[in-house]
């Protein structure tokens, strides 16, 4: 059985879908457990893009702000 994850679209937080978390404990954003574009479940905790359709799973703008 493949493990599925919930991701925070704003920061690098992730957890197992079995955990009773709905919002990110780091930034308060609602966690996602599937691609908002195609609905494919998230199966890699560090995913930046959907493995099925290529849609961004995390806000790329926030990533760039943290780099600079």
N, C-alpha and C positions, 0 to 999 in steps of 0.2 A: 504494500500500500504506500502510495506516494504522499509525502507530507505537503500540506498546503499552508500558506502564510497569509498574514494580514500585514500590510505595509502602511506607513504614514506617507502620504504624498508630499509632505513638506520637509521632512527630515529623514534621517537614516534609521529610525526605529522600525523594528519588525517583531512579530510574535507568531506563534502557531495559531491556526484558526480555532483550535480547541480551547484556547485561553479566553477567559471571560473579559476581554477588553474591547471597547468600541471606539475609544478615543485615545490618541497618543498621550502617554504620560510625560513626554518631553516637551511637546508644543501645543497640545490640545486639539489638533486636527483630527477629523473623523478618519479612522483606519479603513482601508479598502482591502478586500480579499479576492477581487477579480478585476480584470481590465475594464475601465469605464467605457471603453469603445466597443469591445466585442464580447465581454463577459467571461473570457477564459480565466480560470482560477490561477492564482499566483503560486508557482511551484519552486521559485528560487528567491530566497530572502533578500538578496542584494540586487535584484532586478531593477533596472532603470527603464526598460522598455518591455512591452508585452512580447512574449516569445511567439505568439500566433499572428498578430497584426502589426507589430512594431510601434504601437501607440505609446507615448511616454506615460509611465506609471507614477513618476515623481515630478514635481514642479522644477523644471530645468532652471528657471530664473533664480530660485532660491539657492540652487547649487552654485551658480556663478557668483552670487553675492558672497557666499562663504569662502570662495577661493581667493577673492581679492580683499 
